[in-house]
Amino acid sequence: MKTPDLPLTLYVDMACPLCAREIHWLRRHADPARLVLVDISSEAFDPAPLGRSLEALQQCLHARSARGEWLTGIDATLWSWRAAGVGGWVAPLGWRPLRPVFRLVYRLFTLARPHLAWLPHPDGGRRCKEVCPGDERGRR
């Protein structure tokens, strides 16, 4: 696994309660020169220049290196945490023998995520009910 060029841009769904909690934590530790966080649930966000659909970005975590290389799923998680300087917490994601297990667990999480809209959001609201894919009231 090749180290991506920094800064790494992480495309995050801040409307998702679990995602928002992780990103709030990462934001406190990350140097913005190494990790750039982009909220894909923002009204101002336009995925068109990225060549990815909003639905694809919502389906699983995406990160893009300074060179334009895409990382998704557990790779996006691993390298974003490393870019934030807290990679020790997720080091097992890089262990080759365990990667198939982590990929499966991540895939199951992506299937369950739309059904987690009932969780309280760290900003005090329940914005996920408004924007999570799979929610019948979703605006996108």
N, C-alpha and C positions, 0 to 999 in steps of 0.2 A: 504494500500500500504506500504510494508516493505521497509525501507531504505536500499539501496544496499551498500555492503562493498566497501570502496574506496581503491585504486584509481579506478575510473570508466574509462574505455577505450571507447572512442567514435569513431566509424568508419564513416568517413565523406568523401563526394565526393567534393574535392576541385576544380574539374573541373566545377561544377555547380555554376553559378554566385550568386544565392541567398544563397546557402549553404556556399560558400566561404566568403561572407560578414558576415554572422552570426558567422562563425568559427574565422575569423579575430578578431571580437569583443570579442568572448569568450576567445580567446588566450590571449588577453591583460589583462583579469581579472582573469584567472584561475591559480591556483597553480598547476604546473605539478605533484606534489605529490598527488593531489586529482583528476585531470582530465588529461588523456592522450589522445591526438588527433592523429588518424591514418588516413592518406589520402589513400582512396581506389582507387583513380585514378592514383596513382603513379605506374610507371612501375615496381618498386621493390615490390609492394604489392602482396602477395600470400594468397588468402582466404582459401586454402586447410586445413591448420592446425586448422582453426576455425570451420570447419564442416558446413560452409555456402557458398553458391555460390556467385560470384561477382554480379550476377543479383539480388539476394535476397538483398544483401547489398545496391545495387543501388536503389532498389524499395522503400525502406523506411529506415529511420534512425535506426541504431543499436548501442547499447552500451552494454558493458559487465562488470559486477562487478568483484572485486578482487577474489571472490569465483567462478566465471565462470557463473553466472546467466545472462541471456540475457534480455534486455529491448529493446522494439522497439517502433517506432512511437512517440506518445505524451509522453509516459513514458521515452523514451530515451532523449527527449527534456527536459522534466521537471527535471530529475535527473542530466543531464549534466549541466544545468544552476545552479542547487542547488550546485553541486560539484564545480562549478566555483565561488560560493559565490554571485551570482546575481539572485537567485531563486525568489526574489520578483517580477521580471518582468513577470515570467511565472506561478506564484502561482495559477491562475485560472485553469490551466491544472490539478491540483490536487483536484479540487472541485468536489466531487462525482456527484452532480446533473447535472453538465455541461459536464462531460466527454463524454457522447454519442455524444453531439454536436461537441466537439473538435475532436473526433475520425472521425466523418463524414467529417469535414472540412479538417483534415489531409489527409484522403483518397482522397478527391478531389484534394488536392495539389499534392499528389503522381501521380495522373493521368495527371495533368497539367505540372508537372516539365519537362518532356522531350520536351515540346513545348516552353520552355522558353530559348532555346539556343540562341536566338537573343539578349538577354540582355548582356550589356557589363560586362565583368569580372573585378573584382577589381584589378587584376594584369595587366590590360591594354590589355589583349588578349581576345580571344573568344574561349578558350579551350573547352567549353561545346559542341560546334559544333563537336568537334573531339571525345568526349567520352560519351556524355549523352546517356542513353538507349533510344531507340525509334528514334534516329536520323539516317536517312538513310546512313549517312557517318560514323557511329560509328565504332570504331576500335575493339570493344569487342562485 
